[in-house]
Amino acid sequence: MNEDFNINELPSNFDIKSFVFKVLNYWPLFIVALAIGFSVAYYQNARKQNIYSLDSLISVENDQNPFFTSNTSISFNYGGVTDKVQTVITSLKTRNHNEKVVDSLQYYKQYLTQGKYWMNEVYNNAPFKFELDKSRPQILGKLISIKFISNDTFEVSVNFESENGTGQIYSTKEKLGLALPQEPFFKMFKVGEVISTPFFNGKIVLRDNSEASINEEYFINFLNFDSVVNNYKNSLKVETRPKGSSVLSLSLRGTNKSKIVDYLNATVEILQKSQLERKNLYATNTIQFINDRMDIVGEDLKNVEDELNKFRSQNKVFNIDEESNRVSEQLKEYEVMENDLNSKITYLNSLQTYLETKTDYTKIAAPTSVGIEEANIVGSVQRIIDLSIARQKLEYTTRETSEQFKNIDRQIDAEKNVLLETLRQTKNIFSDQLNTLKSRMGSLESTLSKLPKDQQDFLKIQRRFNLSEEVFNVFQTKRSEAEVVKAANVSDINVIDEAKDIGGGLVGPNKRLNYLIALFTGILIPFIIIIIIAFFDNSIHNVQDIERLSKVPVLGVVGKYRSEGSLAVYNSPKSAISEAFRAIRSSLKFIYKTQKVKGTKTVMVTSSISGEGKTFCAINIATVFALTNKKTVLVGLDLRKPKISKDFNLKNEVGVVDYLIGSKSIDDVVQSTHVDNLDIILSGSIPPNPSELLMSDKMDVFIDKLKEKYDIIVLDTPPLGLVTDAIELVEYADATIYLVRQNYTKKDMLAVINDKYKKGEVKNISFVLNYYTHKKRQGYGYGYGYGYGYHDNEKDKNLLSRITSILKRKT
């Protein structure tokens, strides 16, 4: 039948049911992993501070100034080349914006109390506040203890661990090294008294409607300004809601809800101010330009007025004819027009110089401030200012070398080139108008030159006064218009829902999630470990493993023998071990009967490697046959590592080797034992050529003589997987037992016996699973009769009896 043997016909090596039982057998690992997981989850839930998340809603509008009318001589526009909503989002995430918020709230200063597991930040709940001197350094990262001993007296104490520290001057944000006292600092101060130390500068004052908490300890801690700004900058989340709309949701997480509320509201307030300032930038620049011009015109008006008054006081009043007055009035109008054209040309020259020499174009005054209404000039100036503002915003979030900068710079250059060409053409037009005007003025002045000298001087002074007065009034009107427009401007940022603590907002730690994660990891990690163990586990654990790996039948299972020595059947005839060997004996009888073996029966015991229990099983198989009154001989044929002698208290002085080399007869090497009907032949001295001895003709004679004398011959042979000796002895065996030891024999070791079985080199071979320890969840039913080996004779004993039995064995 072994000619039909095919290793590919073997069932899969993976047994789901066995794997499930393996997993269940590792239940202590799951208990430990779950305990650790839930301990960590408890730590997360009980020992970590609560994390809150609050938000506010704002909208980005495009509010138009109600004073923008067709009659307004100064027009202003606000708008960017990029999407206004995206511009606002970018502004909120800039470092510059968050620096303003942190500085306004002084979030680099903390008020703390000692909690059970951590330092609690009490923020505005502290009964006092520290008004720090921003021009002097404050030590960073060192807890400064504040303890009130009366309503107006407190003590400041600090323990320094080193002589050097780092301080920061919050007015300039400069950090510098501090020399600290070598001794712990301790000093009493009064409320409102200025505190001046190398590391702590300012004064403590009580909050409104607060009283000092006597003997309660508070701490003040100063943080690095840049780190605080960076933390809030990265933590602030800005999203459109719904996506793509002009409504923005601002959210922030932290451990103190009051601080979150104040930060969100402050960031919106500062955003509104900065947006309004940017919206008013054009008007502000124009007002400043007008003020500068009015200072010059006002000074000229005062000088002319003084000159006119002086002339009147020094000269008599005279009459000027109507025609001269008309000519003088016409000349005054021309002079007003001349002054207007000169102002425009001066503005255009100034603007041209500014564009050619400056790079910051956000400070350009409105062309309409000097009466320039040309749409090309007004529009170009506005677009250049808008592009410059957009470029400034990018400086906080984008590298200078980025493509965005290059794109904006290209747009500015293009717009500037167009504007410069427009300025040159406009100046030419104004110059032509000015020349024409001067020609007309020269004609009128020649008419007035016919008047007496004093009348001419009077009319000139009067015209200059009227001209300066009219120009001053024009500028005053334009400034008033600009101020009205600026005052009427409103921010495009509208608060829909300001941040407010209305309860809730808790987002962490997520206690339920933490416990679910603990449960999941407590199961998953041991499961992965078991999979890894199973993957790398190459040992044979049960009969099912053998049956999956080989077509060689299983003869029986022998349990773990816990007593000393190998005479299990003789010493414990009623034990489960003895029953297992009796079952093996019955199976061997069946094999002999099937094979129609007459007379003496031989059984050979071998295995893959040393240590699998060949000698133990050989001794007990021989014993179990001897106890049935069968004359039995146990032959030690493991010539390399003989072991039988120790169990029978015999000396391995003579044996098989002595017979095979011809120095002793059969009777000389046979030794009796204390077991009735059981004789033993030891291996004798270790020869240099065991294989050759076992292959000699003497071996045939040796076996034949034993058959004449005994009913059962048990051959204890060397491991078949290591040496060839056992193969040579197969021909003498009517049945071969191949030992497999639980958790010791490797699965791939069965490949050798499978190969030999397939080739027919071994016949009538059967496996015996040795040293088997039954696990409760491995209960299987088999028809071989080796189920006895699954149990120990102590199974039914109670716990106390089992412990007592174990202690007796130890002693």
Buried (B, 14 or more C-beta within 10 A) or exposed (E): EBEEBEEEEBEEEEBEEBEEBBBBBBEEBBEEBBEBBBEBBBEBBEEBBBBBBBBBBBBBEEEEBEBBEEEBEBBBBBBBBBEBBEBBBBBBBBEBBBBBBBBBBBBBBBBBBEEEEEBBBBBEEBBBBBBBBBEBBBBBEBBBBBBBEEEEBBBBBBEBEEEEBBBBBBEEBEBEEBEBEEEEBEEEBEBEBEBEBBBBBBBBBBEEEBEBBEEEBBBBBBBBBBEBBBBBBEBBBBEBEEEEEBBBBBBBBBBBBBBBBBBBBBBBBBBBEBBBEBBBBBBBBBBBBBEEBBEEBBEBBEEBBEBBEEBEEEEEEEEBEEEBEEBBEBBBBBBBBBBBBEBBBEBBEBBBEBBEEEEEBBBBBBBBBBBBEBEBBBBBBBBBBBBBBBBEBBEBBBEEEEEBBEEBEEBBEEBBEBBBEBBEEBBEEBEEBBEEBBEBBEEBBEBBEEBEEEBBBBBBBBBBBBBBBBBBEBBBEBBEBBBBBBEEBBBBBBBEEEBEEEEEBEEBBBBEEBBEBBBEBBBEBBBEBBEEEEEEBEEBBBBBBBBBBBBBEBBBBBBBBBEEBBBBBBBBBEBBBBBBBBBBBBBBBEBBEEEEBEEBBBBBBBBBBBEBBBBBBBBBBBBBBBBEEBBBBBBBBBBBEBBBBEBBEBEBEBBBBBBBBEEBEBEEBBBEBEBEBBBBBBBBBEBEEBBEBBBBEBBEEBBEBBBEBBBBBBBBBBBBBBBEBBBBBBEBBBBBBBBBBBEBBBBEBBBBBBEBBBEEBBBBBBBBBBBBEBBEBBEEEBEBBBBBBBBBBEEEEEEEEBEEBEEEEEE
